[in-house]
Amino acid sequence: MNILLLGPQGSGKGTQAKKIASTYGIPHISSGDLYRDAIARGTELGRAVEPILAAGDLVPDEITIPLIRDRLSRGDTVPGFILDGYPRNLAQAEALDAMLDDLGRALDVVFAFRVPERQDLIDRLLRRAEEEGRPDDTLEVIERRLATYERETEPLIEHYRATRSNVVGLHAHRTIDEVFTEIEQSLSAVEARA
């Protein structure tokens, strides 16, 4: 099962992706995790993206697209995958569509995480920064990331609605278990249609 998670930072995508990965036995592919791993390992990629992430900006497509293509080409993605944090703009969405076509794959479901109050997202992200010691989650960076999401990524929900019938909106302000129950119900319906 090939799953795409769309939603603002702090909406719980990463938490739900980990639960889906554990329950369904498919890899969670997070562009943010791939970047942070490269930074931690001190790779050339890591050195290139560290200042970009610290500023709260989007990593350029010429870096991100090959990174995701490489990750989706690995054998552990054959039973499916969960994409989280990619695509973040229309060019990346079009590149993903082409990539999946090349790999003979398609997205089975697109989950759109919605949190009605922006302040809830800010509070969640500040709490996460404190708990996880993430230096890139300052209030200024969080505000910039949310503005970038609203401008560049949120329109992808409509892009996928227009090109597919498999977009499922999630009320992500509820508890982790309530959101996951809704995800499981949606995935059961997808499996039943397959």
N, C-alpha and C positions, 0 to 999 in steps of 0.2 A: 504494500500500500504506500503510495507516494503522496505525502502530505506537505502542504505549505501553510505556515503560520504568519499572518499579517496582523500587526497591531503596534501601538506605540510602546516605547520603552517603559517598563514598569507595569505593563498590562498582564504579566504572568506568563508570557509565551515560553520563556526558558523553563519555568517550573512545570508547565503542562507538557512541554516537549520531553522532559526527562521522564515524566510519568508514562507518556505514550511509548517512549523508547523501551522502558522497562516492561510494560505490559505486553507490547506487541513484538518485541525483539527486533526492532529496526533502529538504525543509527540516527542520532540527533545531530544534525549538521548545522552548526551556528557559525555564521561568519565572524561574529565577535569572538567566539572561543578560538577559532582558527587564527585570528589576528593576535589575541592575547598569548596563545601558545608560541607563536613565532616571536613575539616580543620577549617572552620568558626565556626562550632558547637563544636569543641574541642573533637570530638569522638576519640576512640582508632584508628580507621582507619585513621582519619585525622592526628593524631600525627605520625602515621607510614609513611604516604605518603608525609608529608610536606617537610622533608629534601630531599627526592628523587626528588620531583618536583623542589625544589629550585636549585638543582644541574643540572637540565635539563636532568635527566635520565628517563628511562621508569620504571613505576611501575611494579613490578613482576607479572607474570601471575597468581600466586596463590592468589593474592589480587584482581586483575582486573576481572578475569573470573567469580568468584562467584558474584561480584558486578553487573556485566552486566546481568548475568543469573537472579538474583533477580529482576532487573529493567524490563527486558523483560517479566517476569512472571506476572507483574501487569496488572489488567484489562483494564487500559487505552490504552494499546498497541494492543488490539484486532483488531481495525480498521486499525492499521499500526503503523509504527514508523520510525524515522529518526535516524540512528546511525552515530555519528560524533566523531572521535578520537578513535574508536575501530572498528576493530582490528588494531593493530600496528605492528604485525609480523605474520609469517606463523603459529606458534603454536596457537596464538589467533584466526586466521582465521579458522583453523581446529576446534578449540573449538566452535567458533560461528556456523560453519556448523552443528556440532553435537548438539549444543544447540537448533538451529532452527528446526532440525529434531525431537528432543524430544518434542518440542512445536507444531509440525505439521505446521511449517511455512517455508517460503522460501524468499529469497531476490528477489524483483521484479525488482529492478534496482540498479546498482552501478555507481555512478557519480565519475569520476576521474578528479579532479581539476588540471589544469596545468597552471603554471606561468613560462614563458620562462627564465626570468632573476632572478637569486638568490638574487641580490641586491634589487629588487622590494619587495621581501618577507621580507628581513631584514628591509627595510625602513617602510613597513607596520607594522611590529611587534614592532619596536621602537616607532612608532607613537601611537600604541595601548597601549603600556606600559605607555606612558606619559598620554594619555587620561583616561585610566582606573585605573591608579595607581597600576599596577601589578608588584610587586617586583621581580617576577620570570622571567620577560622578560628583562634581561640584554643582551648586545651584546654577551658576552661569552656564556651565556645559549642558546640564539637564534642560534648561530653558531653550538653548540653541538646538539640542537634539529634538526636542518635542516640536519646535517650529519647523525644523527640516522634515520631520515625519509628516506633519500636517500638509506641508507644501509639496513634498516629492513622493512620499510613500502611500499616504492615505488614498490618493486617487487610483492606486493599483487595485483597490477593492472593487471599484466600478469597472476598471479594465477587465478584471477577471469575471465579474458578473456579466459583462457584455460578451465575453468570448467563451464562457463556460456556464454550465448550470449547476456547478458543484460548490458554490460559495455558501458557507454556513456562518452566520453571525453569532457570536458568543457574548453574553453579558459577563464580562470579565471582572466586574467589581464584586462579584459574589465570592464565596469561599472557594478554596482550591478544590475541595471535593465536589462541590456543586458544579463547578465548571467542568471538571473531569467527567462527571456523570453525563453531562450534555455531550461532551466529546465522544465518549464511548457509545452513546446512543446513535450519534451521527455516523461513527465508523461502522457500527453494526449494519446500518442502512446501506452504506457504501458496499460492504462485503456482500450483503444480500443481493445487490444489483449486479455484482461482478459475475 
